Amino acid sequence: MDINTLINPTFVWITTALAVLGALIKHHAPKISNKLIPYILGGVGILLAAITALTTMPVGSLSEVAQVALVAIKQGGVCALVATGGHQWVKQGMEMRGERNSAHCNY
C-alpha cells in the first residue's frame, strides 16, 4: 500500500506538526498522561486538516461542507496515526538496539 493513497500530499505537513507537538507534550507537559497524547494529536490533526481542507476545497453547498468534514476527519486521523505510529516505531527500534537510555535519545 502506498502512503499517498492514505494521506493526500496537501496534508502531509500535518504529520510532522503532530509529531513535534506530541514530543513537546511528552517532554514539557508532565501532567498530561502519555495515554492521552494520541487523542490530543487526533483532535488537533482533525482541526488542522479542517483548516487545510477549507482553504483548498470549495464550500458552496451542504454536500461540499460534508465532504470537507469527512476529508478533515479522515486526513487528520490518519496523520495522527502516522505521527504516533512513527514515534512508536522509532522508540521500539531503539529499545531493541539497546539505545533507549543513551544520552542522544529523549524518547
NUDO-475837 format. One record per residue: residue in three letters; x, y, z of N, C-alpha, C in turn. Coordinates in steps of 0.1 Angstrom, whole numbers, plus 5000, padded with zeros to 4 digits. Example, Ala and Ser with C-alpha at 12.3 -4.5 7.8 and 13.67 -1.06 7.14 Angstrom:
BEGIN
+---------+------+------+------+-------+-------+-------+------+------+------+
: residuo : n_c1 : n_c2 : n_c3 : ca_c1 : ca_c2 : ca_c3 : c_c1 : c_c2 : c_c3 :
+---------+------+------+------+-------+-------+-------+------+------+------+
:     ALA : 5132 : 4943 : 5078 :  5123 :  4955 :  5078 : 5132 : 4967 : 5078 :
:     SER : 5128 : 4978 : 5071 :  5137 :  4989 :  5071 : 5129 : 5000 : 5079 :
+---------+------+------+------+-------+-------+-------+------+------+------+
END
This chain:
BEGIN
+---------+------+------+------+-------+-------+-------+------+------+------+
: residuo : n_c1 : n_c2 : n_c3 : ca_c1 : ca_c2 : ca_c3 : c_c1 : c_c2 : c_c3 :
+---------+------+------+------+-------+-------+-------+------+------+------+
:     MET : 5008 : 4988 : 5000 :  5000 :  5000 :  5000 : 5009 : 5012 : 5000 :
:     ASP : 5006 : 5022 : 4992 :  5013 :  5034 :  4990 : 5008 : 5044 : 5000 :
:     ILE : 5017 : 5051 : 5007 :  5012 :  5061 :  5017 : 5004 : 5072 : 5010 :
:     ASN : 5007 : 5075 : 4998 :  4999 :  5086 :  4991 : 4985 : 5082 : 4989 :
:     THR : 4981 : 5069 : 4990 :  4967 :  5066 :  4990 : 4960 : 5069 : 5003 :
:     LEU : 4968 : 5070 : 5014 :  4962 :  5073 :  5027 : 4962 : 5088 : 5030 :
:     ILE : 4973 : 5094 : 5027 :  4974 :  5108 :  5031 : 4976 : 5116 : 5018 :
:     ASN : 4967 : 5125 : 5016 :  4968 :  5134 :  5004 : 4980 : 5143 : 5006 :
:     PRO : 4988 : 5145 : 4996 :  5001 :  5153 :  4998 : 4998 : 5167 : 5003 :
:     THR : 4986 : 5172 : 5002 :  4983 :  5186 :  5007 : 4984 : 5185 : 5023 :
:     PHE : 4981 : 5174 : 5028 :  4980 :  5172 :  5043 : 4992 : 5166 : 5050 :
:     VAL : 5003 : 5164 : 5042 :  5015 :  5157 :  5048 : 5021 : 5165 : 5059 :
:     TRP : 5021 : 5178 : 5058 :  5028 :  5187 :  5068 : 5022 : 5185 : 5081 :
:     ILE : 5009 : 5181 : 5082 :  5002 :  5179 :  5095 : 5009 : 5168 : 5103 :
:     THR : 5014 : 5157 : 5096 :  5020 :  5146 :  5103 : 5033 : 5151 : 5110 :
:     THR : 5041 : 5159 : 5104 :  5053 :  5165 :  5110 : 5049 : 5174 : 5122 :
:     ALA : 5039 : 5182 : 5120 :  5035 :  5191 :  5131 : 5030 : 5183 : 5143 :
:     LEU : 5022 : 5173 : 5140 :  5017 :  5164 :  5151 : 5028 : 5157 : 5158 :
:     ALA : 5038 : 5152 : 5151 :  5050 :  5145 :  5157 : 5057 : 5155 : 5166 :
:     VAL : 5059 : 5167 : 5162 :  5066 :  5177 :  5170 : 5057 : 5181 : 5182 :
:     LEU : 5044 : 5183 : 5180 :  5035 :  5186 :  5191 : 5035 : 5174 : 5202 :
:     GLY : 5035 : 5162 : 5197 :  5035 :  5150 :  5206 : 5048 : 5150 : 5214 :
:     ALA : 5059 : 5153 : 5208 :  5072 :  5153 :  5216 : 5072 : 5165 : 5226 :
:     LEU : 5066 : 5176 : 5222 :  5066 :  5187 :  5231 : 5057 : 5184 : 5243 :
:     ILE : 5045 : 5178 : 5241 :  5036 :  5174 :  5252 : 5043 : 5164 : 5261 :
:     LYS : 5049 : 5154 : 5255 :  5056 :  5144 :  5263 : 5067 : 5149 : 5272 :
:     HIS : 5075 : 5158 : 5267 :  5086 :  5163 :  5274 : 5084 : 5175 : 5282 :
:     HIS : 5074 : 5183 : 5279 :  5073 :  5196 :  5286 : 5059 : 5198 : 5293 :
:     ALA : 5051 : 5188 : 5293 :  5038 :  5188 :  5300 : 5036 : 5175 : 5308 :
:     PRO : 5044 : 5174 : 5319 :  5044 :  5161 :  5326 : 5031 : 5158 : 5332 :
:     LYS : 5022 : 5168 : 5334 :  5009 :  5165 :  5340 : 4999 : 5158 : 5330 :
:     ILE : 5002 : 5158 : 5317 :  4994 :  5151 :  5307 : 4999 : 5137 : 5306 :
:     SER : 4990 : 5128 : 5308 :  4994 :  5113 :  5307 : 4998 : 5110 : 5293 :
:     ASN : 5007 : 5101 : 5291 :  5011 :  5096 :  5278 : 5000 : 5090 : 5271 :
:     LYS : 4991 : 5084 : 5278 :  4979 :  5077 :  5272 : 4970 : 5087 : 5265 :
:     LEU : 4970 : 5100 : 5269 :  4962 :  5110 :  5263 : 4968 : 5116 : 5250 :
:     ILE : 4981 : 5115 : 5248 :  4987 :  5121 :  5237 : 4981 : 5117 : 5224 :
:     PRO : 4979 : 5104 : 5221 :  4973 :  5101 :  5208 : 4959 : 5108 : 5206 :
:     TYR : 4951 : 5109 : 5216 :  4938 :  5115 :  5215 : 4939 : 5130 : 5212 :
:     ILE : 4949 : 5136 : 5219 :  4951 :  5151 :  5217 : 4956 : 5153 : 5203 :
:     LEU : 4965 : 5144 : 5198 :  4970 :  5146 :  5184 : 4959 : 5143 : 5174 :
:     GLY : 4950 : 5134 : 5177 :  4939 :  5131 :  5168 : 4930 : 5144 : 5167 :
:     GLY : 4927 : 5150 : 5178 :  4918 :  5162 :  5177 : 4925 : 5173 : 5170 :
:     VAL : 4938 : 5176 : 5173 :  4945 :  5187 :  5167 : 4947 : 5183 : 5152 :
:     GLY : 4949 : 5171 : 5149 :  4951 :  5167 :  5135 : 4938 : 5169 : 5127 :
:     ILE : 4927 : 5166 : 5133 :  4914 :  5169 :  5126 : 4911 : 5184 : 5124 :
:     LEU : 4915 : 5191 : 5134 :  4913 :  5206 :  5133 : 4922 : 5212 : 5123 :
:     LEU : 4935 : 5208 : 5122 :  4944 :  5213 :  5112 : 4940 : 5208 : 5098 :
:     ALA : 4935 : 5196 : 5097 :  4930 :  5191 :  5084 : 4918 : 5199 : 5080 :
:     ALA : 4909 : 5202 : 5089 :  4897 :  5210 :  5085 : 4901 : 5224 : 5080 :
:     ILE : 4911 : 5230 : 5087 :  4915 :  5243 :  5082 : 4922 : 5242 : 5068 :
:     THR : 4930 : 5232 : 5066 :  4936 :  5230 :  5053 : 4926 : 5227 : 5043 :
:     ALA : 4916 : 5218 : 5046 :  4906 :  5215 :  5036 : 4897 : 5227 : 5033 :
:     LEU : 4894 : 5235 : 5042 :  4886 :  5247 :  5040 : 4893 : 5257 : 5030 :
:     THR : 4907 : 5257 : 5031 :  4914 :  5266 :  5023 : 4917 : 5261 : 5009 :
:     THR : 4915 : 5248 : 5007 :  4919 :  5242 :  4994 : 4907 : 5236 : 4987 :
:     MET : 4895 : 5235 : 4993 :  4883 :  5228 :  4987 : 4872 : 5239 : 4986 :
:     PRO : 4864 : 5238 : 4976 :  4852 :  5247 :  4975 : 4842 : 5243 : 4986 :
:     VAL : 4835 : 5253 : 4992 :  4825 :  5251 :  5002 : 4813 : 5260 : 4998 :
:     GLY : 4805 : 5256 : 4989 :  4793 :  5264 :  4985 : 4780 : 5257 : 4988 :
:     SER : 4780 : 5244 : 4990 :  4767 :  5237 :  4992 : 4769 : 5229 : 5005 :
:     LEU : 4758 : 5223 : 5009 :  4758 :  5215 :  5021 : 4766 : 5202 : 5018 :
:     SER : 4765 : 5197 : 5006 :  4773 :  5184 :  5003 : 4788 : 5187 : 5003 :
:     GLU : 4792 : 5199 : 4999 :  4806 :  5203 :  4999 : 4811 : 5205 : 5013 :
:     VAL : 4803 : 5210 : 5022 :  4806 :  5211 :  5036 : 4808 : 5198 : 5042 :
:     ALA : 4799 : 5188 : 5039 :  4800 :  5175 :  5044 : 4813 : 5168 : 5039 :
:     GLN : 4816 : 5170 : 5026 :  4828 :  5165 :  5021 : 4840 : 5170 : 5028 :
:     VAL : 4841 : 5183 : 5031 :  4852 :  5189 :  5038 : 4853 : 5183 : 5052 :
:     ALA : 4842 : 5181 : 5058 :  4842 :  5175 :  5072 : 4848 : 5161 : 5071 :
:     LEU : 4843 : 5153 : 5062 :  4848 :  5139 :  5061 : 4863 : 5138 : 5057 :
:     VAL : 4867 : 5147 : 5048 :  4881 :  5147 :  5045 : 4889 : 5151 : 5057 :
:     ALA : 4885 : 5161 : 5065 :  4892 :  5165 :  5077 : 4893 : 5154 : 5087 :
:     ILE : 4882 : 5147 : 5089 :  4883 :  5136 :  5099 : 4892 : 5125 : 5094 :
:     LYS : 4891 : 5121 : 5081 :  4900 :  5110 :  5076 : 4914 : 5115 : 5076 :
:     GLN : 4917 : 5126 : 5070 :  4931 :  5130 :  5068 : 4937 : 5134 : 5082 :
:     GLY : 4930 : 5140 : 5091 :  4935 :  5144 :  5104 : 4938 : 5131 : 5112 :
:     GLY : 4928 : 5122 : 5111 :  4930 :  5109 :  5119 : 4942 : 5101 : 5114 :
:     VAL : 4943 : 5100 : 5101 :  4954 :  5092 :  5095 : 4968 : 5099 : 5098 :
:     CYS : 4968 : 5112 : 5098 :  4981 :  5119 :  5101 : 4984 : 5117 : 5116 :
:     ALA : 4975 : 5117 : 5125 :  4977 :  5114 :  5139 : 4982 : 5100 : 5141 :
:     LEU : 4976 : 5091 : 5134 :  4981 :  5077 :  5135 : 4995 : 5075 : 5130 :
:     VAL : 4998 : 5082 : 5119 :  5012 :  5081 :  5113 : 5022 : 5087 : 5123 :
:     ALA : 5018 : 5098 : 5129 :  5027 :  5105 :  5138 : 5030 : 5096 : 5151 :
:     THR : 5019 : 5091 : 5157 :  5021 :  5083 :  5169 : 5027 : 5069 : 5165 :
:     GLY : 5023 : 5064 : 5154 :  5029 :  5051 :  5150 : 5044 : 5053 : 5147 :
:     GLY : 5048 : 5064 : 5140 :  5062 :  5066 :  5137 : 5070 : 5068 : 5150 :
:     HIS : 5064 : 5074 : 5160 :  5071 :  5076 :  5173 : 5073 : 5062 : 5179 :
:     GLN : 5063 : 5054 : 5179 :  5064 :  5040 :  5185 : 5074 : 5032 : 5177 :
:     TRP : 5075 : 5033 : 5164 :  5084 :  5026 :  5156 : 5098 : 5029 : 5159 :
:     VAL : 5101 : 5042 : 5160 :  5115 :  5047 :  5164 : 5118 : 5042 : 5178 :
:     LYS : 5109 : 5044 : 5188 :  5111 :  5041 :  5202 : 5114 : 5026 : 5203 :
:     GLN : 5106 : 5018 : 5197 :  5108 :  5003 :  5199 : 5120 : 4998 : 5191 :
:     GLY : 5124 : 5005 : 5180 :  5136 :  5001 :  5173 : 5148 : 5005 : 5182 :
:     MET : 5148 : 5016 : 5189 :  5159 :  5019 :  5198 : 5160 : 5010 : 5210 :
:     GLU : 5148 : 5006 : 5215 :  5148 :  4997 :  5226 : 5154 : 4984 : 5222 :
:     MET : 5151 : 4979 : 5210 :  5157 :  4966 :  5205 : 5172 : 4967 : 5204 :
:     ARG : 5177 : 4979 : 5200 :  5191 :  4980 :  5198 : 5198 : 4984 : 5211 :
:     GLY : 5191 : 4986 : 5222 :  5197 :  4990 :  5235 : 5200 : 5004 : 5236 :
:     GLU : 5194 : 5013 : 5228 :  5198 :  5027 :  5228 : 5188 : 5035 : 5236 :
:     ARG : 5179 : 5029 : 5243 :  5168 :  5036 :  5250 : 5173 : 5046 : 5260 :
:     ASN : 5183 : 5043 : 5267 :  5188 :  5051 :  5278 : 5201 : 5059 : 5274 :
:     SER : 5204 : 5060 : 5262 :  5216 :  5067 :  5258 : 5214 : 5082 : 5259 :
:     ALA : 5224 : 5090 : 5259 :  5223 :  5104 :  5261 : 5217 : 5111 : 5249 :
:     HIS : 5218 : 5106 : 5237 :  5212 :  5112 :  5225 : 5198 : 5109 : 5222 :
:     CYS : 5191 : 5101 : 5231 :  5178 :  5097 :  5229 : 5169 : 5103 : 5240 :
:     ASN : 5159 : 5111 : 5236 :  5150 :  5116 :  5245 : 5136 : 5111 : 5244 :
:     TYR : 5134 : 5099 : 5238 :  5121 :  5093 :  5237 : 5118 : 5086 : 5250 :
+---------+------+------+------+-------+-------+-------+------+------+------+
END
